Amino acid sequence: MQMFMKNKEIVFYFIFSIFLLNACKVETKYNIPSGELIGYVVLFDSELEPLSDNSGVKVTLETNKPLIEITTDESGQFLFDDISSETYNIVFEKEGYCLHKIISYQFVGGNKPSTVGQIALYTLPNFQIDSIKISDLEIPNKVCLLITAKILNQYENTHSCCRLYLSNEQDVSFNNYVWTDDCYINTDNTLSQTIYIDTMQFAIGSELNLIIYPATETYQYYIDINTGNRIYTSINNNKPSEVISFIVPEAASSLWLK
C-alpha cells in the first residue's frame, strides 16, 4: 500500500511539473513591420518629351499574396499604404506605353516611407521593320556584318531606334537571346548597323538567327531572374521583324544566307 501511495505521489509531481513548465512558457509573437511605399512615374511621348499628365499608370506589387494595385495621379505619384515588409516585384504599365518592372524590391517598412526612384514609361513605337539584308563587309581577320532594313509607317518628328537580338535558337526574341545591340534609324527611314561576330561565342559555320524590334529609347531595362538577360523595356515586342537565319562565315569571306 505504501509503495502504491509513493508511486501515486511521483505521478502527481510529474504531472504538476509539466503544468508549471507550460504555464511558464512565454508566447513569442513576431510583428512584421509595415509602412508606406511612394514613387513617381513620368510618361514620355514619341519625341522623348515628358507629359504634363502622368495619371492612369497601373502600379502592381507582385508577391506570394494577392496582388496589390493602384494607379498614379496627374503628377505621376503612387502611394502604397500599410504594406508588409517583404520582397516585391513592382510592375508599371499603361495602354500605349512600354511596360517596366522592378524585380525583387526589398521593402523593409517602418515609420519613414520608402521611396522608389522615378520611373519612365515611353510611348510604344508603331513602325514596322522590313526588307532585312545581311552582307559581309570583308574586313581582314574579322567576321564583320552589315545589317540593313527599311522602316515602314514611320512618322515625322519622332525619335525612334531599334534593338537587334541574336541567338543560336530559331525562337530568338527580346527575352531569349545571346547577344543584343541598339541602332538608330537614318533620316531616310532606313536602318544600317555594323556588327562584329565573336567567333568564340558563335562558331564559324554555325547557324545564327536575327530579329529586330522597334524601340523608343535603348537604355532602360530590368533583369530576368530566370535567364539573367536584360529585358529592355522601351521596345514594342508586338511588332518584331521576321526572323532572319544565316551561317557565320569565315573572316573576310562571303556570307551564306539561308
C-alpha positions in Angstrom: 0.0 0.0 0.0 2.8 2.4 0.9 4.5 1.6 -2.5 1.3 2.4 -4.3 1.0 5.7 -2.5 4.6 6.6 -3.3 4.1 5.8 -7.0 1.0 7.9 -6.9 2.9 10.9 -5.4 5.6 10.5 -8.1 2.9 10.6 -10.9 1.3 13.6 -9.3 4.5 15.6 -9.0 5.4 14.7 -12.6 2.0 16.0 -14.0 2.3 19.1 -11.7 5.8 19.8 -13.1 4.6 19.6 -16.7 1.8 22.0 -15.8 4.2 24.5 -14.3 6.5 24.3 -17.4 3.6 25.0 -19.7 2.4 27.9 -17.5 5.9 29.5 -17.6 6.2 29.4 -21.3 6.1 32.9 -22.9 4.3 33.0 -26.2 6.5 34.7 -28.8 4.8 36.9 -31.3 6.6 38.2 -34.4 5.3 41.6 -35.6 6.0 42.0 -39.2 6.7 45.7 -39.8 4.6 47.6 -42.3 4.8 51.0 -43.9 4.4 53.2 -46.9 5.9 52.9 -50.4 5.9 56.1 -52.5 7.2 56.9 -56.0 6.6 58.7 -59.3 6.1 57.7 -62.9 6.9 60.1 -65.8 5.3 59.4 -69.2 7.2 60.4 -72.4 5.9 61.0 -75.9 7.5 59.8 -79.1 9.9 62.7 -79.1 11.0 61.8 -75.6 9.3 64.9 -74.2 7.7 64.4 -70.7 3.9 64.8 -70.5 2.2 67.1 -68.1 -0.5 64.5 -67.2 1.0 61.3 -65.8 -2.1 59.8 -64.4 -3.6 56.3 -65.1 -0.4 54.3 -64.8 -1.2 51.0 -63.1 1.3 50.1 -60.5 1.2 46.5 -59.2 3.0 44.8 -56.3 3.6 41.2 -57.1 4.2 38.8 -54.2 3.0 35.4 -53.0 -0.1 37.1 -51.6 -2.9 38.6 -53.7 -1.7 41.4 -56.0 -1.9 45.0 -54.7 -2.8 47.5 -57.4 -3.1 51.3 -57.5 -2.9 54.0 -60.2 -0.9 57.2 -60.4 -2.4 60.6 -60.1 -1.8 63.5 -62.5 1.6 64.2 -61.1 2.6 60.6 -61.5 2.7 59.9 -57.8 1.7 56.5 -56.4 1.4 55.6 -52.7 1.0 52.1 -51.2 -0.1 52.5 -47.6 0.3 49.9 -44.7 2.0 47.2 -46.8 4.0 44.4 -45.1 7.8 44.2 -45.1 8.5 41.8 -48.0 10.2 41.3 -51.3 8.1 42.6 -54.2 8.2 42.8 -58.0 6.8 46.2 -59.0 5.1 46.4 -62.4 4.3 49.7 -64.2 2.0 49.7 -67.2 -0.4 51.8 -69.2 -2.0 51.2 -72.5 0.0 52.7 -75.4 3.2 52.7 -73.3 6.1 50.3 -72.7 5.8 48.1 -69.6 8.6 48.4 -67.0 9.4 46.3 -63.9 11.5 46.5 -60.7 12.5 43.0 -59.8 13.0 41.8 -56.1 12.5 45.2 -54.4 13.3 44.8 -50.7 10.7 46.7 -48.7 11.6 46.9 -45.0 8.7 49.1 -43.7 8.9 51.3 -40.7 7.8 54.8 -39.7 9.6 56.5 -42.6 8.1 56.0 -46.1 10.3 54.1 -48.6 10.8 55.8 -51.9 11.1 54.2 -55.4 13.2 56.2 -57.8 11.5 58.0 -60.7 10.2 55.6 -63.3 10.0 56.5 -67.0 7.4 54.9 -69.4 7.9 55.6 -73.1 5.3 55.7 -75.9 5.2 52.4 -77.8 6.8 52.8 -81.3 4.4 51.7 -84.0 6.6 51.5 -87.1 7.5 48.2 -88.8 10.8 46.8 -89.9 11.0 45.3 -93.4 13.4 44.0 -96.1 16.3 43.0 -93.8 19.5 42.2 -95.5 22.8 40.9 -94.2 26.1 41.3 -96.0 29.7 40.6 -95.3 32.0 43.7 -95.1 35.1 41.5 -95.6 37.3 43.2 -93.1 40.6 41.2 -92.8 40.7 38.8 -89.9 37.3 39.8 -88.7 33.7 38.5 -89.1 32.0 41.8 -89.7 28.4 42.0 -90.9 26.3 44.9 -92.2 22.6 44.8 -91.2 20.3 46.9 -93.3 16.5 47.3 -93.3 13.6 49.6 -94.4 11.4 51.3 -91.9 7.7 51.4 -92.7 4.9 53.6 -91.2 7.4 55.9 -89.5 6.0 59.3 -88.8 8.0 62.5 -89.0 9.2 64.2 -85.8 9.5 61.0 -83.9 12.5 59.8 -82.0 13.0 56.1 -82.9 15.6 53.4 -82.8 15.8 49.6 -82.9 17.2 46.8 -80.9 18.8 43.8 -82.6 18.9 40.3 -81.0 21.0 37.2 -82.0 20.6 33.6 -80.9 21.6 30.1 -82.0 17.9 29.2 -81.5 15.2 29.9 -84.0 12.8 31.3 -81.4 15.1 34.2 -80.8 13.2 37.1 -79.1 13.6 40.0 -76.7 13.8 37.6 -73.8 15.5 34.7 -75.5 18.8 35.8 -76.9 22.6 35.6 -76.6 23.6 39.0 -78.0 21.9 42.3 -78.4 22.7 45.8 -79.6 20.9 49.0 -80.4 20.9 51.1 -83.5 19.3 54.4 -84.7 17.1 55.0 -87.7 18.5 57.1 -90.5 16.7 60.2 -91.8 15.7 58.3 -95.0 13.8 55.8 -92.9 16.4 53.1 -93.2 18.4 51.1 -90.7 22.1 50.4 -91.1 24.2 48.7 -88.4 27.6 47.1 -88.4 28.2 44.2 -86.0 31.3 42.1 -85.3 30.7 38.4 -84.7 32.7 37.0 -81.8 33.7 33.6 -83.2 34.5 32.4 -79.6 30.8 32.9 -78.9 29.4 32.0 -82.3 31.5 29.4 -84.1 32.3 29.8 -87.8 29.8 27.6 -89.8 27.1 27.7 -87.1 23.6 29.0 -87.7 22.5 32.3 -86.2 19.1 33.9 -86.0 18.4 37.6 -86.0 15.3 39.5 -85.0 14.8 43.3 -84.7 12.3 45.2 -82.6 11.2 48.9 -82.9 12.2 51.0 -79.8 11.7 54.4 -78.4 15.0 54.5 -76.4 17.7 52.0 -75.7 18.8 52.1 -72.1 16.1 51.2 -69.7 15.9 47.5 -68.7 15.3 45.1 -65.8 17.0 41.7 -65.3 15.0 38.5 -66.0 15.7 36.3 -62.9 15.2 33.1 -64.9 17.6 33.8 -67.7 19.8 36.6 -66.4 19.1 38.5 -69.6 18.4 42.2 -69.7 14.8 42.9 -70.7 14.8 46.3 -72.5 11.5 47.9 -71.7 11.2 50.6 -74.5 10.7 48.1 -77.3 7.4 47.2 -78.9 7.5 43.4 -78.5 4.3 43.1 -80.5 5.9 44.3 -83.8 9.1 42.5 -84.3 10.7 41.9 -87.7 10.7 38.4 -89.3 13.5 36.1 -88.0 16.4 36.0 -90.4 18.7 32.9 -90.3 22.3 32.9 -91.6 25.5 31.0 -91.4 28.5 32.6 -89.6 31.2 32.9 -92.4 34.9 32.8 -92.1 36.7 36.1 -91.7 36.8 38.2 -94.8 34.6 35.8 -96.9 31.2 35.7 -98.4 28.2 35.4 -96.1 26.0 32.4 -96.6 22.3 33.3 -96.3 19.9 30.5 -95.6 
